[in-house]
Amino acid sequence: MSSPNEQQRMAVRTRPGARAVMEMQWRDLLFLHWEYPVAVIRATLPAGLQVDTFGGKAYLGVVPFFMRNVRPRFVPSVPRLSHFMELNLRTYVHDEAGVPGVWFYSLDANQPLAVKIARRFFHLPYEHAVMESSRTKAGAIRYRSLRAGAATPTIFEYAAGEVLPEAAPGSLEFFLVERYRLYASAKGRLRRGAVFHPPYPLCRAEVSSWDENLLTLDGFPAPGRGPDHLIFSPGVDVSAFAQKLVSRLPTGQ
């Protein structure tokens, strides 16, 4: 089973032919990434998925951001339901056909109904959290999340820095942020969903506060160091598409 080639990485950026089921906006995203041993990540994945690597290295990503105007296709957004915060922990994978994508360990959100819908219909590991944000006088984002049942919050303070060029194919930035497929498992089936959006506009990330609590909360050893890669995006408008069956999983997965 070989890693995705450049053609496969570019192919997933094409808008799917089917109709989107959801429309949304992702705003003010901070991407924090740590290198982790491939074997550590491989042990967490279901059958049918392999660790996607860059230069032989595997990554875990922590991404705090804001969801805006989340709604089903052809339905207007609802202020109290369509706008919320989200914090996810993810890694990068590919299936047996070499289709690259994201595997989520957790997606924390402060909209209980959104959590229930995502778990029920999209088979994603959403968790409810108490989350709040504010702006400093200098315009930086203060972002705090406390998952239900957790003892310690996750806290970030970050801002956009220098504007960067669009991520170039073959670069680490492209590998980490330009992801258009997501995988999920439920009821003995491995599924793959698709999203479509323009390439991320990117900026250097100015991060004055971060922590690794989400990594340990989801069962990974603490890295014991700062992030190996940081980048910021003001965001993109996103279309999401229905998941498709990839394969049936062995009993117990």
C-alpha positions as CSV (number, residue, x, y, z in Angstrom):
1,M,0.0,0.0,0.0
2,S,1.8,3.1,-1.2
3,S,1.5,6.7,0.0
4,P,-0.6,9.1,-2.1
5,N,1.2,10.6,-5.1
6,E,0.9,14.2,-6.1
7,Q,-1.8,13.5,-8.6
8,Q,-4.0,11.9,-5.9
9,R,-3.3,14.8,-3.5
10,M,-4.4,17.3,-6.2
11,A,-7.4,15.3,-7.4
12,V,-9.2,15.6,-4.1
13,R,-9.3,19.4,-4.5
14,T,-11.8,19.0,-7.3
15,R,-15.4,19.7,-6.3
16,P,-17.4,16.4,-6.2
17,G,-20.1,16.0,-8.7
18,A,-22.8,15.3,-6.1
19,R,-24.9,18.0,-4.4
20,A,-23.5,19.3,-1.2
21,V,-25.5,18.4,1.9
22,M,-24.1,21.2,4.2
23,E,-22.7,24.7,3.7
24,M,-20.6,26.5,6.3
25,Q,-17.8,29.0,6.9
26,W,-14.6,28.2,8.8
27,R,-13.0,31.3,10.3
28,D,-9.8,32.3,12.2
29,L,-8.2,28.9,12.2
30,L,-5.0,28.2,14.1
31,F,-3.1,25.0,13.0
32,L,-0.7,23.7,15.6
33,H,1.2,20.5,14.6
34,W,3.5,18.1,16.5
35,E,5.6,15.4,15.0
36,Y,4.7,12.0,16.5
37,P,6.1,8.5,16.0
38,V,4.4,6.7,13.1
39,A,3.9,3.6,15.2
40,V,2.1,5.6,17.9
41,I,-0.4,6.9,15.4
42,R,-0.7,3.7,13.4
43,A,-1.9,1.9,16.6
44,T,-4.9,4.2,16.9
45,L,-6.3,3.8,13.3
46,P,-9.0,1.3,12.1
47,A,-8.3,-1.3,9.5
48,G,-8.2,0.1,6.0
49,L,-6.4,3.3,7.0
50,Q,-2.6,4.0,7.0
51,V,-0.6,6.9,8.4
52,D,0.1,9.5,5.8
53,T,3.6,10.9,6.3
54,F,5.6,13.8,5.0
55,G,9.3,13.1,4.7
56,G,8.7,10.0,6.8
57,K,7.2,12.0,9.6
58,A,3.7,11.7,11.0
59,Y,1.8,14.6,12.6
60,L,-1.0,15.3,15.1
61,G,-2.8,18.6,14.6
62,V,-4.7,20.7,17.0
63,V,-7.0,23.2,15.3
64,P,-9.1,25.8,17.2
65,F,-11.5,27.8,15.0
66,F,-15.0,29.3,14.6
67,M,-17.9,27.7,12.6
68,R,-20.2,30.3,11.0
69,N,-23.4,30.0,9.1
70,V,-23.6,26.2,9.3
71,R,-26.7,25.0,7.6
72,P,-28.2,22.3,5.4
73,R,-28.2,23.1,1.7
74,F,-31.1,25.5,0.7
75,V,-31.9,26.3,4.4
76,P,-31.0,29.6,6.0
77,S,-28.7,29.8,9.0
78,V,-30.1,30.1,12.5
79,P,-28.2,32.5,14.7
80,R,-28.2,30.4,17.9
81,L,-27.6,27.1,16.1
82,S,-25.4,28.0,13.1
83,H,-22.5,29.8,14.8
84,F,-20.3,28.0,17.3
85,M,-16.7,27.3,18.3
86,E,-14.8,24.1,17.4
87,L,-11.6,22.6,18.5
88,N,-10.3,19.4,16.9
89,L,-7.5,16.9,17.2
90,R,-6.6,15.2,14.0
91,T,-4.0,13.2,12.1
92,Y,-3.4,12.5,8.4
93,V,-4.2,9.2,6.7
94,H,-4.9,7.5,3.4
95,D,-7.0,4.5,2.5
96,E,-6.0,1.4,0.5
97,A,-6.6,3.2,-2.7
98,G,-4.3,6.0,-1.7
99,V,-6.9,8.7,-1.1
100,P,-5.5,11.2,1.4
101,G,-7.6,12.6,4.2
102,V,-8.1,13.4,7.9
103,W,-8.8,11.2,10.8
104,F,-10.3,12.9,13.8
105,Y,-9.8,11.8,17.4
106,S,-12.1,14.5,18.8
107,L,-14.1,17.5,17.7
108,D,-15.2,19.7,20.7
109,A,-18.0,22.2,20.1
110,N,-20.2,24.4,22.2
111,Q,-23.4,23.8,20.4
112,P,-25.1,20.7,21.9
113,L,-27.4,20.1,18.9
114,A,-24.6,20.3,16.4
115,V,-22.7,17.7,18.5
116,K,-25.7,15.4,18.5
117,I,-26.3,15.8,14.7
118,A,-22.6,15.3,13.8
119,R,-22.4,12.1,15.9
120,R,-25.6,10.7,14.7
121,F,-25.5,11.5,11.0
122,F,-21.8,12.0,10.2
123,H,-20.3,9.4,12.6
124,L,-17.7,11.9,13.9
125,P,-16.4,11.9,17.5
126,Y,-17.9,15.3,18.5
127,E,-17.9,16.2,22.2
128,H,-19.7,19.0,24.0
129,A,-17.5,21.6,25.6
130,V,-17.9,24.9,27.4
131,M,-16.1,27.3,25.2
132,E,-15.5,31.1,25.1
133,S,-13.5,33.6,23.1
134,S,-12.6,37.3,23.3
135,R,-10.3,39.8,21.6
136,T,-7.4,41.5,23.3
137,K,-6.8,45.2,22.8
138,A,-4.3,44.3,20.2
139,G,-6.8,42.1,18.3
140,A,-5.5,38.7,19.3
141,I,-8.0,35.9,19.8
142,R,-8.3,34.4,23.3
143,Y,-9.8,30.9,23.0
144,R,-10.7,28.7,25.9
145,S,-12.3,25.2,25.8
146,L,-13.3,22.8,28.6
147,R,-14.7,19.5,27.4
148,A,-17.5,18.0,29.5
149,G,-16.0,15.8,32.1
150,A,-12.4,17.2,31.7
151,A,-10.6,18.8,34.6
152,T,-8.4,21.2,32.7
153,P,-9.2,23.6,29.9
154,T,-7.3,24.1,26.7
155,I,-6.3,27.7,26.1
156,F,-4.9,29.6,23.2
157,E,-4.1,33.2,22.4
158,Y,-3.2,33.8,18.8
159,A,-3.3,36.3,15.9
160,A,-2.6,36.5,12.2
161,G,0.9,37.6,11.3
162,E,2.6,38.2,7.9
163,V,0.5,37.1,4.9
164,L,2.0,34.0,3.2
165,P,1.6,32.6,-0.3
166,E,-0.8,29.9,-1.0
167,A,0.5,26.5,0.1
168,A,2.5,25.0,-2.8
169,P,1.9,21.3,-3.8
170,G,4.7,19.2,-2.3
171,S,5.2,21.6,0.7
172,L,4.7,20.7,4.3
173,E,2.0,23.4,4.5
174,F,0.1,21.8,1.7
175,F,0.4,18.4,3.4
176,L,-1.0,19.7,6.7
177,V,-3.8,22.1,5.6
178,E,-5.0,21.2,2.1
179,R,-7.2,18.2,3.1
180,Y,-10.5,17.6,1.4
181,R,-11.5,14.1,2.6
182,L,-12.3,12.9,6.1
183,Y,-12.7,9.3,7.3
184,A,-15.0,8.0,10.0
185,S,-15.9,4.6,11.3
186,A,-19.2,3.4,12.7
187,K,-21.2,0.1,12.9
188,G,-18.4,-1.9,11.4
189,R,-18.0,0.4,8.4
190,L,-15.2,2.8,7.2
191,R,-16.7,5.8,5.6
192,R,-15.2,8.8,3.7
193,G,-16.7,12.2,3.4
194,A,-15.7,15.1,1.2
195,V,-15.5,18.9,1.6
196,F,-14.8,21.5,-1.1
197,H,-13.4,25.0,-0.6
198,P,-10.9,27.3,-2.1
199,P,-7.2,26.9,-1.1
200,Y,-6.6,28.3,2.4
201,P,-5.3,31.8,2.5
202,L,-2.4,31.6,5.0
203,C,-0.6,33.8,7.4
204,R,2.2,33.3,9.9
205,A,0.7,32.5,13.3
206,E,1.6,34.7,16.2
207,V,0.9,32.5,19.2
208,S,1.4,33.9,22.7
209,S,-0.4,31.1,24.6
210,W,-0.9,27.4,23.8
211,D,-1.0,24.1,25.6
212,E,-0.9,20.4,24.9
213,N,-3.9,19.4,27.1
214,L,-6.0,18.2,24.1
215,L,-3.3,15.7,23.1
216,T,-3.2,14.0,26.5
217,L,-7.0,14.2,27.0
218,D,-7.3,12.1,23.9
219,G,-4.8,9.5,25.1
220,F,-1.5,10.6,23.5
221,P,1.7,11.1,25.4
222,A,2.6,14.7,26.0
223,P,5.1,15.9,23.5
224,G,7.0,17.9,26.1
225,R,7.8,20.7,23.6
226,G,6.2,23.4,21.6
227,P,4.5,22.8,18.3
228,D,6.7,21.8,15.4
229,H,4.7,23.8,13.0
230,L,2.3,26.8,13.4
231,I,0.2,28.5,10.8
232,F,-3.0,30.7,10.6
233,S,-5.8,31.1,8.1
234,P,-8.5,33.7,8.2
235,G,-10.8,31.0,6.7
236,V,-12.7,29.6,3.8
237,D,-16.3,29.0,2.8
238,V,-17.0,25.2,2.7
239,S,-19.4,22.8,1.1
240,A,-19.7,19.4,2.7
241,F,-20.9,16.2,0.9
242,A,-22.5,13.0,2.1
243,Q,-20.2,10.2,3.3
244,K,-19.6,7.1,1.2
245,L,-18.8,3.6,2.2
246,V,-15.1,2.7,1.8
247,S,-15.0,-0.8,3.4
248,R,-16.4,-3.0,6.1
249,L,-14.3,-3.3,9.2
250,P,-13.3,-6.5,11.1
251,T,-15.6,-7.4,14.0
252,G,-15.0,-5.1,17.0
253,Q,-14.0,-2.0,15.0
